Amino acid sequence: MSYLVLARKWRPQTFEDLVGQEPISRILKNAITQNKVAHAYIFSGPRGVGKTTTARILAKTLNCLSGHTPDPCGKCPSCTAISDGSSMDVSEIDGASNTGVDNIRDLRERVRYAPSGGRYKIYIIDEAHMLSTSAFNALLKTLEEPPPHVIFVLATTEPKKIPSTVLSRCQHLPFRRIPGQKIKERLKFICNADSIKAEDSALEMIARAADGSMRDSLTILDQIASFSEDITVSEIKNLLGLTDVETLSKLSEAVIEGDRKSIISIISELTNTGTDLKAFTKDLLQFIRNLLIAKIAGDTEDIMDLSEEELSAITDLKGKTTEEHTALILSELIKTEPGIKSAFYPRIALEMILIRLSLLSHLTSINEALRIVSGHQPAVSSQEIKSQKSENKVKETEKRGIGEPEAKITHSPIHPFTHSPIQEIWYAVLEKIDETNHPLYSKLNEGSVSFGDGEIKIVFNGGLSVHAESVKENIPFIKKLLRDLSGKDISINIETAKTKSVTKKDLKEKALNNPIVKEALELFEGRIVDVIPNTNEK
């Protein structure tokens, strides 16, 4: 007997065997139990997720000789004939090859005849969206009022191409992509049953490469199993050119931290192992996208389907970058991915874009640059505060000498901002407010801030005065942060002004009309992302 591929050998035979389509299984089982099976269904969804398989299972449940049941026996002549494709009562029609009106007329003639052995005649039209408009029109009447012994199942990967007149006559059941974790579990079960040795991380790579398709994952497993008796990550990388999560994580970290030497080294290693850099770029895009979603959403369990290894790698990287930095890296990668795919030397193209992205780690943000241009020092982050405290403690220990008792502090603790300008303290307070109360942070940024001796004044102009009251309610909280950072009390005055506020739209138009800005945009092929008013301008 010829070898039977895994995708056919392990094709689900009951609703319980279907993986990742539990809602559809429940709908069909309830319809069979309650004797409410529709005369026509549309099964839509990506390739390899079980549409045609589900149609066959439905046919078995309706024609099983043991009775009308959601759990067919799988042993009677009717079930075995449907499984091996020889049943006279189940017709699978290729929509791509039978697109004309004549094919549909022939089908209309055949539906009149009663089933030969079972209770129903089931017509499964695969790739139904390939039927011509005239063929759909010829099928309409039969599809709406078929004989009582006929059931139609239209399977398609592109439901938008199905005419609305057909959709309205059928029950539409959309199939979903199968989560990677469920694909991995199914592959592990099959490997144990067929005595195939495979590492867990190797199965994760296969599940990721399948992109939600169970059939694709079994095809890849079949290919790898014929290549080696012991499936490992290195063999999958060598044979299919796939990339493991560890490499994606290392390269992403190198780009984020500006480690250009590591970037060159990793790409060189990928090239030497025969990795397809065009496919690798796609994997890197997906990994950076997952990192950005994790930064924004935090808990990603309901949003993304990540393996434990990928989740751990993303968790480690989250603290090393910001949303803005990650979004910029992702945006630039998306822009350059088509160029890498069509490049004669994809290695050089990928190296250049990653090296260019790594330079972002050394660039100063626009807000920081504006502070420096205005004559202020850059705001000090909480991490820098901790670092400075640690350095001060080490220096103090060195002065005392090892083993000498530490002097007791009886007065207020020394803070690194005690002798810093009041502007610097304010910027540090804004950062802390942004971490705990972003709406308040946004409102404070809408006001015009001026600094005096031990005093901070915030003025809300025109329509922005609506923020004044809510900011006043938070003054005790802001004063506490100022006292914690400066070691002294700083007063805050909130005022409103009736002057008409200038909108960002007006400022943006003014900037676009500036000849220097125009020249800069043309030179760097840039665009204006945000406009911040100059509060010191008179």
PyMOL commands that set and color helices and strands:
alter all, ss='L'
color gray80, all
select helices_A, chain A and resi 6-9+15-17+22-33+51-63+77-83+101-110+128-130+133-144+159-161+164-167+180-193+200-210+214-227+233-240+245-257+260-272+277-297+308-318+323-342+346-362+366-373+382-400+422-436+438-446+462-473+475-486+504-512+515-524
alter helices_A, ss='H'
color red, helices_A
select strands_A, chain A and resi 40-44+90-94+121-126+150-156+171-174+197-198+230-231+448-452+455-461+491-497
alter strands_A, ss='S'
color yellow, strands_A
deselect
rebuild
show_as cartoon
